[in-house]
Amino acid sequence: MEVPILKQGEFLIATIQAALSDADLEHLRLALVQRVVRFRSRAVIVDVTAMDVMDSFASRTLREIALMIRLRGAETVIVGIQPEVAFAMVQLGLTLEGVGTALDLEEGLAFLNQKFKTIN
Amino acid sequence: MFAGELRVPINSDQDIVLARQKGRALAAEAGFSAVDCTLVATAISELARNIVSYAKNGEISFQLVRDSRRSGILIIASDDGPGIADLRLALRDGFSTSGSLGLGLPGVKRLVDEFQISSSAGQGTVVKVTKWRLDHRER
């Protein structure tokens, strides 16, 4: 299951559309980092609304994505973590520490627009 | 309602997704809340991942269980892998031998109501966990 990555101006938006296997997540990590380089993107939004479960592997991979993208000087925002998924993550001890999060795609875009507007 | 035992062979990362989807469907059918279905699916995902990472091949089985007061789901993850030499260490938060976050087993324990593990070096591993359904009333 490939995750579509949409280029929207200086941002990239990756929308996860179904449950992902470990291989899919690793593929997403590579694809996002490559595209941030190719498009000189300033930020990436990963929409996880459709993710059924955020287990230790998924959460580690998202953290790695955010860290790699930060090394490129860009920002990552994870949006759409469902309430039940958030509940399970906390019970499991997963925190996504150091990764930006927002309620949904709209809020994520608003956050980034605000952030880059103040810099400009 | 589904009464028997459902078995999912675990041989690859694709099977992790399949196992947790089947487990979630069974929990939903048994009347678990959305939160509990996700807790069950997350626990299955972690247990199945341990099989793929450490043992390569194994199996996860699910069955609906009940005692005198309540009903629940019993999940058994079993493999014939290398086993765990020091269970006490493996159940401690922050311990890992595969470079993962190291909170697989203690994390799973927090997601469920009952947790039982038997393993020793060279003997494979069996993890049995039970999640009881909340708000269950006697009929």
Interface residues (C-beta under 8 A of the other chain):
Chain A: A19 L20 S21 D22 A23 D52 V53 M54 D55 S56 F57 S59 R60 Q82 P83 E84 V85 F87 A88 M89 Q91 L92 G93 L94
Chain B: D13 Q14 I16 V17 R20 Q21 R24 A34 V35 C37 T38 L39 A41 T42 S45 E46 R49 D93 S100 L101 L103 G104 P106 G107 V108 R110 L111
